Amino acid sequence: MTNSEIDAVGQADQEDRALVARIARRDRSALEQLYRRHAHWMTPRLESRCGDPDLVDMAIQDTFVSVWKSAKKYRGDGAVGAWLWGIAIRRLIDQMRKKRPTSVDLQAVGGLEHAMAFEDTLIDNGTHGSLGVALRQLDPDLRAVLIATAIDGLTTKEAARLLGVPQGTVKTRLMRARQHLQETLA
């Protein structure tokens, strides 16, 4: 990242923090602005983890309802976008837990390659050094399980439902992914 890009990211986060402060004072227009700034990137990321657009829509709505209710609790420890993502992924997990178990048809959502495209972009553009290299070397199936469990916080059962594979397969792939990362990073 160049210095001007870093400055732009810092400026955007300051603007987001100001919006959260206004939301804490019950400013509905601030909530609407925050939604417009972040829903466009959260939606496809959540869709890559869940093939049900209705669940994703509910998770996005629940996220911003939670922001409205808990803006006063935002401590400012990290970027607002990261705070929002943490809420959004937990809301998606809540929605997935409520729904009856069904397998996800990866063909219907564009296949595993489509589901991993966003993470590939992040890895290529945002993760540098040996960890980024190690993640890029992982087989896509192993990377999908690692992202679902380690990054998104899904249980192996939830990851199995999301990826449409047996829970034992998720556990095996997770073990293989961790082993590969340990060997590569050693």
C-alpha positions in Angstrom: 0.0 0.0 0.0 1.2 3.5 -0.8 1.2 6.2 1.8 -1.8 7.9 0.1 -3.8 4.6 0.2 -2.9 4.2 3.9 -4.1 7.8 4.5 -7.4 7.1 2.7 -8.0 4.0 4.7 -7.3 5.9 7.9 -9.6 8.8 6.8 -12.4 6.4 6.0 -12.1 4.7 9.4 -12.3 8.1 11.1 -15.4 8.9 9.2 -16.9 5.5 10.2 -16.0 6.2 13.9 -17.8 9.5 13.6 -20.9 7.7 12.2 -20.9 5.2 15.0 -20.7 8.0 17.5 -23.7 9.6 15.8 -25.6 6.3 15.8 -24.9 6.0 19.6 -26.8 9.3 19.8 -29.7 7.8 17.8 -29.0 9.4 14.5 -30.8 7.3 11.9 -29.1 9.0 8.9 -25.8 8.0 10.3 -26.9 4.4 10.4 -28.1 4.6 6.8 -24.7 6.1 5.8 -22.8 3.4 7.6 -25.0 0.8 5.9 -24.3 2.3 2.4 -20.5 2.3 3.2 -20.3 -1.3 4.3 -23.2 -3.5 3.2 -21.8 -3.7 -0.4 -18.6 -5.5 0.7 -20.2 -7.5 3.5 -22.9 -9.1 1.4 -20.7 -10.9 -1.1 -18.4 -12.0 1.6 -21.3 -13.5 3.5 -22.7 -15.0 0.3 -19.4 -16.8 -0.2 -20.0 -18.6 3.1 -23.7 -19.3 2.7 -25.6 -20.2 -0.5 -28.9 -18.9 0.8 -29.4 -15.2 -0.1 -32.3 -14.9 2.3 -30.1 -15.9 5.3 -27.5 -13.4 4.1 -30.1 -10.7 3.8 -31.3 -11.4 7.3 -27.8 -11.5 8.7 -27.1 -8.1 7.1 -30.3 -6.6 8.6 -29.5 -8.1 12.0 -26.0 -6.7 11.8 -27.2 -3.1 11.4 -30.0 -3.6 14.0 -27.2 -4.8 16.4 -25.2 -1.7 15.5 -28.2 0.5 16.2 -28.6 -1.2 19.6 -25.0 -1.4 20.6 -23.2 1.6 19.1 -22.6 3.0 22.6 -20.6 -0.2 23.4 -18.1 0.2 20.5 -14.8 0.6 22.2 -12.8 1.7 19.2 -10.2 -1.0 19.6 -10.0 -1.7 15.9 -11.4 -0.5 12.5 -15.1 -0.1 12.3 -15.2 -2.4 9.3 -13.6 -5.2 11.4 -16.2 -4.6 14.1 -19.0 -4.8 11.6 -17.6 -8.0 10.1 -17.4 -9.6 13.5 -21.1 -8.8 14.1 -22.1 -9.9 10.5 -20.4 -13.3 10.6 -21.9 -14.0 14.0 -25.4 -13.0 12.7 -24.9 -15.3 9.7 -23.9 -18.1 12.0 -27.0 -17.4 14.1 -29.2 -17.6 11.0 -27.6 -20.8 9.9 -28.1 -22.4 13.3 -31.8 -21.5 13.2 -32.3 -23.0 9.8 -32.8 -26.7 9.4 -29.7 -28.5 8.2 -29.4 -28.6 4.5 -26.5 -29.1 2.2 -25.3 -26.2 0.1 -25.3 -26.7 -3.7 -22.0 -25.2 -4.6 -23.0 -25.3 -8.3 -25.9 -23.1 -7.5 -23.7 -20.5 -5.9 -21.0 -20.7 -8.6 -18.9 -23.5 -7.2 -16.1 -23.6 -4.6 -13.9 -21.5 -6.8 -16.5 -18.6 -6.8 -16.9 -19.0 -3.0 -13.2 -18.6 -2.5 -12.6 -15.7 -4.9 -13.0 -13.0 -2.3 -10.5 -14.7 0.1 -8.1 -15.2 -2.8 -8.3 -11.5 -3.5 -7.6 -10.7 0.2 -4.7 -13.1 0.3 -3.2 -11.8 -2.9 -3.7 -8.1 -2.0 -3.6 -7.9 1.8 -1.6 -10.8 3.3 2.1 -10.5 2.7 5.0 -12.6 3.8 5.2 -16.3 4.6 1.6 -16.6 5.8 0.2 -15.3 2.6 2.5 -17.6 0.6 1.5 -20.6 2.7 -2.3 -19.8 2.4 -2.0 -19.5 -1.4 -0.3 -22.9 -1.6 -3.2 -24.6 0.2 -5.5 -26.7 -1.8 -8.8 -24.8 -2.3 -10.8 -27.4 -0.3 -8.4 -27.1 2.6 -8.4 -23.3 2.5 -12.2 -23.3 2.5 -12.3 -25.3 5.7 -9.6 -23.2 7.3 -11.4 -20.0 6.5 -14.8 -21.3 7.6 -13.5 -22.5 11.0 -10.5 -20.4 11.9 -11.6 -17.0 10.4 -15.3 -17.2 10.4 -15.6 -19.1 13.7 -17.9 -21.8 12.4 -18.0 -25.2 14.2 -16.9 -28.2 12.2 -20.6 -29.2 12.0 -21.6 -25.7 10.6 -18.6 -25.7 8.2 -19.7 -29.2 7.0 -23.2 -27.9 6.3 -21.9 -24.8 4.6 -19.4 -26.7 2.4 -21.7 -29.6 1.7 -19.3 -32.3 3.0 -19.4 -34.6 6.0 -18.2 -33.3 9.4 -15.4 -35.9 9.4 -14.2 -34.6 6.1 -14.1 -31.1 7.5 -12.0 -32.3 10.5 -9.6 -34.2 8.2 -9.2 -31.2 5.9 -8.7 -28.9 8.9 -6.0 -31.2 10.3 -4.3 -31.3 6.8 -4.5 -27.5 6.4 -2.9 -26.9 9.8 -0.2 -29.5 9.2 0.6 -27.9 5.8 0.8 -24.4 7.4 3.0 -25.6 10.2 5.4 -27.3 7.8 5.4 -24.3 5.4 6.0 -21.8 8.2 8.5 -23.8 10.2 
